[in-house]
Amino acid sequence: MRTLEEILAIPEIERKIYYLKKGRKTEQPNAHALYNDWNPNKHEIVIDEEKYPKIKITTQPEKRITDPTTGKEYVEPAVRKEVDPNRIALPIEQDIVNIQTAFTVGTEPVLDCQPDESEESLLSTLKQVFKKNKLKYQNKKVVRAWLAEQEVAEYWYVVKDDGFWAKLKRKISGIFGKSKPEYRLKSAIWSPFRGDKLYPFFNDQGDLVALSREYKKKDLNDVEITCFMTITKDMVYQWELTSSWSDKGSFAHGFKKMPVIYMYRPEAYCEKIKSLRVRLEKLLSNYADCIDYHFFPILMLFGNVENFSGEFKNRVVELTGQGANAQYLTWSQVPDTVKFEVETLLSQIYGLTNTPRISFDSLKGTGNAVSGVTFDYVFMSTHLNVENLNETVGEFMQRRVNFLVSALGSVNSTLEEASETIDVDVQMQPYKLEDIKDKIDTAIMAKDGEIWSQQRAITFVGNVDAVLDEIEAIKEEQAEKQKNDIEKQKQLSSLKSSSSKSEE
C-alpha cells in the first residue's frame, strides 16, 4: 500500500484523489438508504407503490340490461376507482436515536483536571472555548450523526478574533503578553446527511493520518462543482472539479495535531430493528384500512323483504320465507390480535435498542417520580448501553480536548508551555435525574469522614463553575462567622464582669 506522502507527491490530481479514497479501510455509509430510514416521509410504506399499491374499489357493479326496444341484452361494465391506502409512517429511528443521544451527552462531560498555578489560565481558556463554540449542544449533533449516519467528523480551524481574548482577559490577567492573539478557534461538523463523503486514511499501525472530505457546491451561475479537501497533521489541500480537476491551493493549518476528530460505527444504531419497524408500519396501515372500510357494520338480510314500516330511526324490515333472518357482520377477534402484535413489536423495538419508552402513557402509572438510586435501577439497561457507546464517544471527547489544549498553545504563545504539561481527563456523565439533596448529603458525609477534600466534595455536587473561588468564599464566610462568634463571646464576658462588680 502506498504511504500518504507517496500519494500526495503524485502529480496527477485525479490519480491522487483516487488513492486518497482507496485508503479508506471501512465500508462507506449508504447516505441515501440511511436518510430514507431516518425520514419517515421516505419510508417504503409511503413511497413504494408497487409493494403497497392503491386499493381498487368497485363503486357500481356490472349490470345486464335488456333493451326494451330491440329486446337485446347487453352488459354495462362495472365502475371502479383507485384510492390511496393508509400509509402510516413512524419516526421510530429518530425517537430512539434522540433518546440515546440525550442519555449519552445530555449531561455535559466533566473535565477532570488538577492544574497547578501555571496551568490554571489554560484550563479557564479551554472552558471558555467550550462555551464560545456551544459544545454542550454540538455534542448532541455529533452523537446523533454518529448513531444515525454511521460516521461524523469535527473540523477545527481559526478565524479572526471577535473579542474572545479581550473578554477572557477581563477574567484572567496575564492571559497574553503585550500583543493580543489574532485568531480564535471555531469548528464545523461533517457527516453524510450534510452532504459530505468522508475518506479517513489510516496507516499500517491503525492511526488516522489524514481525512478527506468530498462535497458539492454551486457557483453564482448555478453550476455544480465537486470539491475535495484533505487534512493531514500539517497541511490542508483543496481541489475542485468542473470539467477537470484543478488545484485550489494548500496551506499549513498551524496546529501541532491534526485538526479533525473522527468517529465511525459499522452500522446505524437502528439497523437491527428496521424489519420490525417496517412490519409495524404495515400492520398499522392495513388496520387503518380495515377500520375505514369495515368500521360501520354490514347488515345481512336472509329471506324475502315483504314490508318496511316505522320512522327513519325505528324502521322495521319484515322478512318472510324459510330461514328468514337479519344480523350484523362483525369481526370481534381482529382488534385483539392486532393490539397484541403492535405491543409486541414496540416492546421488541425499544428493548433490542435498550431504549426506554419515555411518554406520558408509559410513565403515568409509576406513582411518585423516580429519582436518585431508583432512577438508576429503572434505567439500568440504558445506562449500561451508554457505557458501551462511550467506548467510542468518550474516546472522541478525549481526543477533542487533547487537540484543543494543543491548539490553544499554538494560537496563544503564552499558553504554549502549559499546553505541554497540563493533564485534562474527560469523564462522561450518563443522564440521570439529579437529586441535589442526596448529592449534598453524600458530599458532607465523605468530607466529614475525611474521605474527600472540600474541593472534591464541591466538585461532586457540581452546582458551581469556579470551585476554587467557591472554596475561598466559604473560607471568608467561615472567617467572618468565627470573628462574629469571638465578638459575641467578648461581649458576654464583658456583661458577666459588669454584673459581678455591681453585685459586690
C-alpha positions in Angstrom: 0.0 0.0 0.0 1.2 3.5 -0.8 2.0 5.8 2.0 0.3 9.1 2.5 3.5 11.0 1.5 3.8 9.0 -1.7 0.2 9.7 -2.7 0.4 13.4 -2.1 3.5 13.5 -4.2 1.6 12.1 -7.3 1.4 15.0 -9.9 -1.9 13.9 -11.4 -4.8 15.3 -9.2 -7.3 12.6 -10.3 -5.0 9.8 -9.6 -4.0 11.4 -6.3 -7.7 11.6 -5.2 -8.3 8.0 -6.3 -5.6 6.7 -3.9 -6.8 9.0 -1.1 -10.3 7.5 -1.4 -8.9 4.0 -1.7 -7.1 4.4 1.6 -10.4 4.0 3.4 -10.5 0.6 5.2 -14.1 0.7 6.3 -17.3 0.5 4.2 -18.6 3.9 3.3 -22.1 4.5 4.6 -25.0 4.5 2.2 -26.2 8.0 2.9 -29.3 7.7 0.7 -30.6 4.5 2.4 -29.8 5.8 5.9 -31.7 9.0 5.2 -34.7 7.1 3.9 -34.7 5.2 7.2 -34.3 8.4 9.3 -37.0 10.4 7.5 -40.5 8.8 7.9 -41.7 10.5 4.7 -39.1 8.4 2.9 -40.2 5.0 4.4 -41.2 2.3 1.9 -44.8 2.3 3.2 -45.0 5.9 1.9 -43.1 5.8 -1.4 -43.2 2.2 -2.6 -46.5 2.0 -4.6 -45.5 -1.3 -6.1 -45.2 -3.1 -2.8 -48.2 -1.1 -1.3 -50.4 -0.5 -4.3 -53.6 1.6 -4.5 -56.8 0.0 -3.4 -59.3 -0.8 -6.3 -62.9 -0.2 -5.3 -66.0 -1.1 -7.3 -68.4 1.8 -6.9 -71.0 0.2 -9.3 -71.2 -3.5 -10.1 -71.6 -4.9 -13.6 -75.2 -4.9 -14.9 -77.0 -6.9 -17.5 -79.6 -4.7 -19.2 -82.3 -5.6 -21.8 -83.1 -3.0 -24.4 -86.9 -2.6 -24.3 -87.0 -1.6 -28.0 -84.9 -4.4 -29.6 -85.1 -6.9 -26.8 -81.4 -7.4 -26.9 -79.4 -7.9 -23.8 -76.1 -6.1 -23.2 -73.7 -5.7 -20.3 -72.9 -2.4 -18.6 -69.3 -2.6 -17.3 -68.6 -2.1 -13.6 -67.4 1.3 -12.4 -64.2 1.2 -10.4 -61.8 3.7 -8.9 -58.4 3.6 -7.2 -57.8 5.2 -3.8 -54.6 5.5 -1.8 -54.3 3.1 1.1 -53.4 4.4 4.6 -49.7 4.9 4.7 -48.7 5.3 8.4 -45.0 6.0 8.8 -43.4 6.1 12.3 -40.3 8.2 13.1 -39.0 5.4 15.4 -35.4 5.8 14.4 -35.5 9.5 15.3 -37.1 8.8 18.6 -34.6 6.1 19.6 -31.5 8.0 18.5 -32.7 11.2 20.2 -33.3 9.3 23.5 -29.9 7.6 23.3 -28.2 10.9 22.5 -29.8 12.6 25.5 -28.7 9.8 27.8 -25.2 9.8 26.4 -24.3 13.5 26.3 -27.5 15.2 27.7 -25.3 15.9 30.7 -22.2 17.7 29.7 -18.9 15.6 30.2 -16.8 16.8 33.1 -13.3 18.0 32.6 -11.3 16.4 35.4 -8.1 18.4 36.0 -5.9 19.3 38.9 -3.9 22.2 37.4 -1.0 23.9 39.1 -0.8 27.7 39.2 0.9 27.9 35.7 -1.9 25.8 34.1 -5.0 27.5 35.6 -5.2 30.1 32.8 -5.1 27.3 30.1 -7.9 25.4 31.9 -10.0 28.5 32.1 -9.4 29.3 28.4 -10.3 25.7 27.5 -13.7 26.0 29.3 -14.3 29.4 27.5 -13.7 27.7 24.2 -16.3 25.1 25.1 -18.7 27.9 26.0 -18.0 30.1 23.0 -18.4 27.2 20.5 -21.5 25.9 22.3 -20.0 22.4 22.5 -22.7 21.4 25.0 -25.1 21.4 22.1 -22.7 20.4 19.5 -22.1 17.2 21.4 -25.7 16.1 20.7 -25.3 16.9 17.0 -22.1 14.8 16.8 -23.5 11.8 18.7 -26.8 11.9 16.8 -25.0 12.0 13.5 -22.8 9.1 14.6 -25.7 6.9 15.6 -27.9 7.6 12.6 -25.3 8.2 9.8 -22.5 5.8 11.0 -19.8 8.5 10.8 -19.1 12.1 11.7 -16.1 14.4 11.8 -15.4 17.6 13.7 -13.1 20.0 11.9 -11.3 22.8 13.8 -9.9 25.9 12.2 -9.1 29.5 13.2 -11.0 32.7 12.4 -10.2 36.3 13.2 -10.7 37.1 16.9 -14.1 38.8 17.5 -13.5 39.7 21.2 -12.9 36.3 22.6 -9.5 37.1 24.1 -10.4 40.6 25.2 -13.4 39.2 27.2 -11.2 36.4 28.7 -8.5 39.0 29.7 -11.1 40.6 32.0 -11.3 37.4 33.9 -7.7 36.2 33.7 -5.0 38.8 33.9 -1.8 37.9 32.1 -3.6 35.5 29.6 -1.4 37.1 26.9 1.5 39.4 26.8 1.8 42.8 25.1 0.3 41.5 21.8 -3.2 40.0 21.8 -3.7 36.8 19.7 -5.2 37.5 16.3 -7.3 34.3 16.0 -9.7 32.1 17.9 -10.8 28.5 17.4 -14.0 27.5 15.6 -15.4 24.2 14.5 -17.6 22.6 11.8 -19.4 19.2 11.7 -19.1 16.9 8.6 -21.4 14.0 8.1 -23.3 12.1 5.3 -26.7 13.8 5.9 -24.9 17.2 5.5 -23.8 16.2 2.0 -20.3 15.1 3.0 -18.4 11.9 1.8 -15.6 11.2 4.3 -12.5 9.2 3.5 -10.4 8.5 6.5 -6.8 7.4 5.8 -5.2 5.1 8.3 -1.6 4.0 8.3 -0.4 0.4 8.9 -0.4 1.0 12.6 -4.1 1.9 12.5 -3.6 5.6 13.3 -5.6 8.3 11.4 -3.0 10.3 9.5 -5.4 12.1 7.1 -9.0 12.7 6.4 -10.6 13.7 3.1 -13.9 15.3 2.5 -15.8 15.4 -0.8 -18.8 17.7 -1.1 -20.6 19.7 -3.8 -21.4 23.4 -4.1 -22.9 25.7 -6.8 -21.3 28.9 -8.2 -23.2 32.1 -9.0 -24.2 30.6 -12.4 -25.8 27.6 -10.6 -23.1 25.3 -12.0 -22.4 22.4 -9.6 -18.8 22.0 -8.5 -17.3 18.9 -6.8 -14.8 19.9 -4.1 -12.3 17.6 -2.4 -10.1 18.6 0.5 -7.6 16.6 2.5 -6.4 17.4 6.0 -3.1 16.0 7.4 -1.2 16.7 10.6 0.5 19.7 8.9 -1.5 20.8 5.8 -4.9 21.3 4.2 -5.1 20.5 0.5 -8.0 21.6 -1.8 -9.1 20.6 -5.3 -12.2 21.3 -7.4 -13.8 19.5 -10.3 -15.8 21.2 -13.1 -14.7 19.9 -16.5 -11.5 18.7 -15.0 -9.7 18.7 -11.6 -7.9 21.9 -10.6 -5.7 22.7 -7.7 -7.2 25.4 -5.4 -4.1 25.7 -3.2 -2.8 24.2 0.0 -1.9 25.9 3.3 -0.4 24.9 6.7 -3.1 24.9 9.3 -0.6 25.8 12.0 -1.6 23.2 14.6 0.7 20.6 16.1 -2.0 17.9 15.9 -4.4 17.1 13.0 -7.4 19.4 13.4 -10.0 16.7 12.7 -11.7 14.3 15.2 -13.4 11.4 13.5 -15.9 8.8 14.7 -17.3 5.7 12.9 -19.6 2.8 13.6 -20.1 -0.3 11.2 -23.9 0.1 11.0 -26.6 2.6 12.0 -27.8 2.2 15.6 -31.3 1.3 14.5 -30.4 -1.1 11.7 -31.2 -4.2 13.7 -34.8 -3.1 14.3 -35.6 -1.9 10.7 -37.5 -5.1 9.8 -39.7 -4.7 13.0 -40.4 -1.1 12.2 -41.4 -2.0 8.6 -43.8 -4.7 9.9 -45.3 -2.3 12.4 -46.0 0.4 9.8 -47.6 -2.2 7.5 -49.7 -3.6 10.3 -51.0 -0.2 11.4 -51.6 0.9 7.8 -53.6 -2.3 7.0 -55.5 -2.0 10.2 -56.4 1.6 9.4 -57.7 0.4 6.0 -59.9 -2.2 7.8 -61.3 0.5 10.0 -62.1 2.7 7.0 -63.9 0.1 5.1 -65.3 -2.2 7.8 -65.9 0.0 10.8 -69.6 0.5 10.1 -71.3 -2.9 10.5 -72.7 -4.7 7.5 -76.4 -5.7 7.8 -77.1 -9.1 6.3 -80.7 -9.9 5.3 -81.9 -13.5 4.7 -85.3 -14.1 3.2 -87.9 -12.1 1.2 -88.5 -8.5 2.1 -92.2 -8.1 2.5 -92.7 -4.7 4.1 -90.9 -1.6 5.6 -92.6 0.2 8.5 -91.8 2.9 11.1 -89.9 6.1 11.0 -86.2 6.5 9.9 -84.7 5.9 13.4 -87.0 2.9 14.3 -87.6 1.4 10.9 -88.7 -2.3 10.8 -87.9 -4.7 7.9 -90.4 -7.6 7.6 -88.7 -10.7 6.2 -90.6 -13.9 5.2 -89.6 -17.3 3.9 -87.6 -20.2 5.2 -84.5 -19.2 7.3 -85.5 -15.5 7.3 -83.1 -13.6 9.5 -81.2 -10.3 9.8 -77.9 -9.8 11.6 -74.8 -7.6 11.5 -71.5 -8.9 10.2 -68.8 -8.2 12.9 -65.1 -9.1 13.4 -64.6 -9.2 17.2 -61.3 -11.1 17.2 -59.2 -8.9 14.9 -58.6 -5.9 17.2 -57.2 -8.0 20.0 -54.7 -9.8 17.7 -53.6 -6.5 16.1 -53.2 -4.9 19.5 -51.1 -7.9 20.8 -48.8 -7.7 17.8 -48.4 -4.0 17.9 -47.4 -4.1 21.6 -45.0 -7.0 20.9 -43.3 -5.2 18.1 -42.9 -1.9 20.1 -41.6 -3.9 23.0 -39.0 -5.6 20.8 -38.0 -2.4 19.0 -37.3 -0.5 22.2 -36.0 -3.5 24.1 -33.4 -4.5 21.5 -32.0 -1.0 21.4 -32.1 -0.6 25.3 -34.2 2.5 24.9 -36.8 3.5 27.5 -40.3 4.4 26.2 -40.5 7.8 27.7 -44.0 9.1 27.2 -46.9 10.3 29.3 -48.8 7.0 28.8 -45.7 4.9 29.7 -45.0 6.9 33.0 -48.4 7.9 34.3 -48.7 4.6 36.3 -45.4 4.9 38.1 -46.7 7.0 41.0 -44.2 9.3 42.5 -41.4 10.5 40.2 -38.3 8.3 40.4 -35.1 9.8 41.4 -31.6 9.0 42.7 -30.8 5.3 43.1 -34.4 4.3 42.0 -33.9 6.1 38.6 -30.6 4.2 38.1 -32.3 0.9 38.7 -35.2 1.7 36.3 -32.9 2.8 33.5 -30.0 0.4 34.3 -30.1 -1.2 30.8 -29.9 2.2 29.2 -27.0 3.3 31.4 -25.2 0.1 30.6 -25.7 0.7 26.9 -24.4 4.2 27.3 -21.2 2.8 28.8 -20.8 0.7 25.7 -21.4 3.7 23.5 -18.9 5.7 25.5 -16.1 3.3 24.3 -16.2 5.4 21.1 -17.9 8.6 22.2 -15.6 9.0 25.3 -12.5 8.5 23.1 -13.8 11.1 20.7 -14.3 13.7 23.5 -10.9 13.0 24.9 -9.2 13.4 21.5 -11.1 16.7 21.1 -9.8 18.0 24.5 -6.3 16.9 23.7 -6.4 18.7 20.4 -7.9 21.9 21.9 -5.2 22.0 24.6 -2.5 21.8 22.0 -4.3 24.2 19.6 -4.6 26.9 22.4 -0.8 26.7 22.8 -0.4 27.3 19.1 -2.8 30.2 18.9 -1.6 31.9 22.1 2.1 31.6 22.8 1.6 32.5 26.5 -0.2 29.2 26.9 2.2 27.1 24.9 4.3 25.8 27.9 1.2 24.9 30.0 -0.3 23.1 27.0 2.6 20.6 27.1 2.2 19.8 30.8 -1.5 20.0 31.7 -3.4 16.8 32.0 -7.2 17.0 31.4 -9.3 13.9 31.6 -12.8 13.7 30.2 -15.4 12.0 32.4 -18.6 11.0 30.6 -21.8 11.6 32.6 -24.8 9.5 31.6 -28.0 11.4 32.0 -29.9 10.9 35.3 -32.4 12.7 37.4 -30.4 14.7 39.8 -31.4 14.6 43.5 -29.4 17.5 44.9 -30.2 16.6 48.5 -28.7 13.1 48.1 -25.6 14.5 46.5 -25.1 17.1 49.2 -25.6 14.5 52.0 -23.1 12.2 50.3 -20.6 15.0 49.9 -20.9 16.1 53.5 -20.5 12.5 54.8 -17.5 11.9 52.6 -15.8 15.2 53.7 -16.6 14.8 57.4 -15.4 11.2 57.2 -12.1 12.6 55.7 -12.5 10.5 52.6 -12.9 13.6 50.3 -11.4 17.0 50.4 -13.6 20.1 50.4 -12.7 20.7 46.8 -13.7 17.2 45.8 -17.0 17.4 47.7 -17.9 20.7 45.9 -17.0 19.2 42.6 -19.2 16.2 43.2 -22.2 18.3 44.0 -21.5 20.0 40.7 -23.6 23.1 41.0 -20.7 25.6 40.8 -18.4 26.5 37.9 -15.4 28.1 39.8 -14.7 25.6 42.5 -11.6 27.3 43.9 -13.5 30.7 44.0 -16.3 28.9 45.9 -13.8 27.5 48.4 -12.3 30.9 49.0 -15.8 32.3 49.5 -16.6 29.6 52.0 -13.3 30.3 53.9 -14.2 34.0 54.0 -17.7 33.3 55.3 -16.2 30.9 58.0 -13.7 33.5 59.0 -16.4 36.2 59.2 -18.6 33.8 61.3 -15.6 33.0 63.6 -14.9 36.7 64.0 -18.5 37.4 64.9 -18.6 34.5 67.4 -15.4 35.9 69.1 -17.0 39.3 69.3 -20.2 37.8 70.9 -18.0 35.9 73.4 -16.2 39.1 74.3 -19.5 41.0 74.8 -20.9 38.2 77.0 -17.7 38.1 79.1 -17.9 41.9 79.5 -21.5 41.7 80.6 -20.7 39.0 83.1 -17.8 41.0 84.5 -20.0 44.1 84.9 -22.7 42.1 86.6 -20.2 40.6 89.1 -18.9 44.1 90.1 -22.4 45.5 90.6 -23.2 42.7 93.0 -20.2 43.4 95.1 
